[in-house]
Amino acid sequence: MTNGRMERVSESGAPHRVGGFRYSRTDDEWEWSDNVATMHGYHPGEVVPTTELLLSHKHPDDRHYVSQTLDAIRTSGGPFSSRHRIIDTHGVTRSVIVVGDSIEDEHGEVTGSAGFYIDVTETLDHTVKETVDELVDEISSSRAAIEQAKGMLMIVYGISPERAFDILIWCSQQQNVKLRRIAEQLIARARTDFVLPGGLRSQFDHVLLCSAETDPQ
């Protein structure tokens, strides 16, 4: 926040399938990155996002659910994720995952939310390929951590390996931290901060045992 106005949401060269957003509760003001504007069919800077505009792009079957999520973001804050469909200005339906968390001031008061959109519509993307090519040396030397982090994202968000990798690239560029370090930080935080409920662990035990069974034939 700067003088009550939001600082620009940085793109940092991220693949266009991942883009950032920020919401200020004080000003009831949204900001999205150029990539998120593009997902909705707009040129960068063409429109100023509002709650009404965001809802107008939601698929009719998802609008009520998303409206409830937006209300929660605007009133209580807190971490959230939502998988839904948007319809861009050209009438193209896109599947997106939106992930966010609270922004707090120096007193611990929630002042808004920030996070990112992931376009999980399965289409080819040359931008992603170019980014992957540029990072191939780092990936080769850091494959274990990156693959483990990708797997975690794939399971949690139900996305493809390509979209999981896009998220890691986006986080790396947003934080100006090497891709390997982002993966290692995610793994370390998940080990210490992420505790699976007992029921979910038991369900996974069942899946694991079933997968380990040999074919009786």
N, C-alpha and C positions, 0 to 999 in steps of 0.2 A: 504494500500500500504506500502511496506517495501523495501527501496532501489530500487524502480522502479519495484519491482516484487510483485505479488499479494500474500497476505497471504492465507493460505489454507481455503477453504470454509468448515466450520464446519458442521458436521452432528448431533452431540450432541445426538445420540441415537434416532433420529427421525424415525418414521415409513417409510419404504422404498417407500411409495407412495408419499412422499414429500421430495424434495431435493433442495439444493441451487446452485446458479451459480453466477459468477462475471465476468465482462468484463472490461479490461483496455484499454481505447482509446489510451493512450500514447504508449503502447507496442503492440496494436492490439492483445491482448492476452486474451483468455478465460480460465476460470477455472470452473469446476463443481465438486460437491460433489460426494462421493461414490454412493449415492442413484441415482443421475442423470446418472452416468456412467452405473449403473445396469439397469435403464430404457431403455438405448440404447443397452443393451446386452453385455456390457464390464465388465471385472473384475476391481475393483478399482485400479487405477494407470496404467491400461493396455495401454491407449492411452492419448495423449495430445489433448484436443478439439481445433478445429479451426473452422472458419466460414465455410470452405468448408466441413469439417466433419459433422457439424451440418446440413447443407443443404442436404448432401447425405442421411441423415436418414429421411428427411421429406417425407411424402406421396406425390407422383407425383401430385395429384390434389391440394395439399396445398402448394407446393413448391414456387410458384410465390408470393403468399401472404406472406409467412413467409420470403422470401427473402427481400421483401419490409420492413417488420418489423425489420429484422436484420440490414438493411441499416440505418434505422432511429435510432436504438440503437447505431450504430457505429459512426453516424455523429452528431445527435442533442441531443441524450439522452432523458430524460424526462420519466414520468410514462407511462407504457404500459401494456396491457394484450393481450394474443393471445391464442385462442383455436384451436388446430390443431392435426394432427395425425403424429406419427413417426413410422418408421419400424425398429425394432431392428436387431441385427446381426443374429438372428435366423429366420428372416422373419415374426415375430409376429408384427401385427399392434396395436399400443397403442394410445389411445386418451389422450392428455395432455393439461393442461392449464399452460401457462407461464406468470408470473406476475413479473414486475420489476419496478425499479425507478432509478433515476440518483444518481451517487456518485459525490460529490463535494469536492474540496480542500478547504483550509482555506480562499481562496480569492473568493469563490463562483463559481469557474470555474468547469464545468462538466468534470470529468476525466474518467468516465465510467458508468457502470450500474451494479446493483446487484438485485437479487430477488430469486424466487423459481419456480420449476416445481411441478405440481400436476398431478399425474397419475390418471385419472378418468375412466380408463378401469375397468369395473365392474367385479372383481374377488374377491374370498375370500382371506383374508390375516390374517394369524395367528399372525403375528407380531403386527398388529393393535389391535387384540383382547387382547393380553397379556398386551399391553400398557394401554388399557381401563380398564382391571382388576386391574392394579396397581393404577389407579387413581379413582377407583370407590367411595372411601370415600369422596374425594374432590369434585367429581361431585355431589354426593348426597347433600352436604352442600352448593353447589354453582350453583345448577341446573338452576335457573332462568336466571342468567347472561350468562351462557354458552349456554343455549338453544337460547337465544336472539341473541347472537353473531353468533351461527351456522346458524340461520335463515337468518341473514344478508348476510353471505357468500354464502349460497345456492341461494339466489335471485340474488345477484350481478354476481356470476360466473356460475349459472345454474348447480350446482353440487348436489350430494346426501348428506344426513346428515353425512354419514360416512366420505366422503372426506372433508366436512367442519370441522369435528372434527379433522381429520388428520392435517389440516392447523393450528388449534389452538394449538394442541400438538407441532407441529414443531416450531411455534413462541415461545411457552413457553420454549422449550428446547434451542432454539437458544439464547434467551435473558436471560435464567436462571431466569425466573419469573414464579410464580405460575399460573396455568391455569386460575383460577378465575380472577386474576389480569389482565391477557391478555384480557380476555373477557370484563371486566369492562373498560379497556383502549380503546378497539375498540369501544364499545358503546358510551363512552364519546366523543371520537374524531369524530365519525360519526355524533353525534348530533350537534357538533359545526362547523365542517369543511365540511360536506357533505350536499350540498343544491340541492334538486331535481329540475330540470327544470319544469316550469309551465305546459308544455304539458304532461310530464310524470306523474305529480301529477294528472292532469285531467283524464288521461287514467286509473290510479289506482282508482280514484273515481268511474269511470264507472264499473271497475271490482268489486269493493267492493259492489256497489249497486246491481249489477246483482247477486252477491253471496248471498246477503241478501234477495232477492226476495223469497217469499214462492211459493210452487208448487200450481197452481190454482186448481189442482185436490185434 
